[in-house]
């Protein structure tokens, strides 16, 4: 049910989806976790309209993802630890997230 609601494929529900979450520890795989996660996301008509996700790597460095700020479709990813970000994005969980 959650996978269907958050998927961009298949028949999308016209009902909007708003997510507002605070997560102490988000484990994406072995040695791949984000702490102090806050997320606000909005999907309307089957399309993600906006997202604001903040968190910290296990080493304390920050990461931030933004989608749709200022009314546009701009996606930004910001971090003060590029190495930790690359490791996170290369994790098996992240690389298979689309399939």
C-alpha positions as CSV (number, residue, x, y, z in Angstrom):
1,X,0.0,0.0,0.0
2,X,2.8,2.5,0.9
3,X,4.8,1.5,-2.1
4,X,1.8,2.1,-4.4
5,X,1.0,5.4,-2.8
6,X,4.6,6.7,-3.2
7,X,5.3,5.2,-6.7
8,X,5.4,7.3,-9.8
9,X,4.4,4.4,-12.0
10,X,1.0,2.8,-12.6
11,X,-2.3,4.4,-12.1
12,X,-1.8,7.3,-9.8
13,X,-4.3,8.3,-7.3
14,X,-5.8,11.8,-7.9
15,X,-5.9,12.2,-4.1
16,X,-3.1,14.4,-2.8
17,X,-0.5,12.8,-0.5
18,X,1.2,14.9,2.2
19,X,4.0,13.5,4.3
20,X,5.4,15.2,7.4
21,X,7.9,13.0,9.3
22,X,10.5,13.2,12.0
23,X,12.7,10.1,12.3
24,X,15.6,9.7,14.8
25,X,17.4,7.0,12.7
26,X,16.7,5.9,9.1
27,X,18.6,2.8,8.1
28,X,19.0,2.3,4.4
29,X,21.4,-0.6,4.5
30,X,24.5,-1.9,6.3
31,X,26.5,1.1,7.4
32,X,24.2,3.4,5.5
33,X,22.0,5.5,7.8
34,X,20.8,9.0,8.3
35,X,19.9,10.4,11.7
36,X,17.8,13.4,12.8
37,X,15.7,13.2,9.6
38,X,12.9,15.6,9.0
39,X,10.8,15.4,5.9
40,X,7.9,17.3,4.4
41,X,6.7,16.1,1.0
42,X,3.6,16.9,-1.1
43,X,2.3,14.9,-4.1
44,X,-0.7,16.0,-6.1
45,X,-2.1,14.4,-9.2
46,X,0.5,11.6,-9.0
47,X,3.4,14.1,-9.2
48,X,5.7,15.1,-6.4
49,X,5.2,18.9,-6.1
50,X,7.6,19.7,-3.3
51,X,10.0,18.0,-0.9
52,X,12.2,19.2,2.0
53,X,14.3,16.5,3.6
54,X,17.1,17.2,6.1
55,X,19.2,14.9,8.1
56,X,22.7,14.0,9.4
57,X,25.1,11.3,8.4
58,X,26.4,9.0,11.2
59,X,29.5,11.3,11.4
60,X,27.3,14.3,12.2
61,X,27.7,16.0,8.8
62,X,24.5,17.5,7.3
63,X,22.5,16.7,4.1
64,X,19.5,18.5,2.6
65,X,17.3,17.7,-0.4
66,X,14.9,20.2,-1.8
67,X,12.3,19.9,-4.6
68,X,10.0,22.6,-5.9
69,X,11.2,25.5,-3.8
70,X,10.0,28.8,-5.2
71,X,7.3,27.1,-7.2
72,X,9.6,25.5,-9.8
73,X,10.7,21.9,-10.5
74,X,14.2,22.5,-9.3
75,X,15.9,19.7,-7.3
76,X,18.9,20.5,-5.1
77,X,21.0,18.2,-2.9
78,X,23.4,19.9,-0.4
79,X,25.8,18.3,2.0
80,X,29.0,19.2,3.9
81,X,30.4,15.7,3.4
82,X,30.5,14.6,-0.3
83,X,32.2,11.3,0.5
84,X,29.4,10.2,2.9
85,X,26.8,11.4,0.3
86,X,28.4,9.3,-2.5
87,X,28.5,6.2,-0.3
88,X,24.9,6.7,0.6
89,X,23.8,7.1,-3.0
90,X,25.9,4.0,-4.0
91,X,24.3,1.8,-1.3
92,X,22.4,-1.2,-2.7
93,X,19.1,0.1,-1.2
94,X,19.4,3.5,-3.0
95,X,20.6,2.1,-6.3
96,X,17.7,-0.4,-6.5
97,X,15.1,2.1,-5.2
98,X,13.6,2.5,-8.7
99,X,13.0,-1.1,-9.3
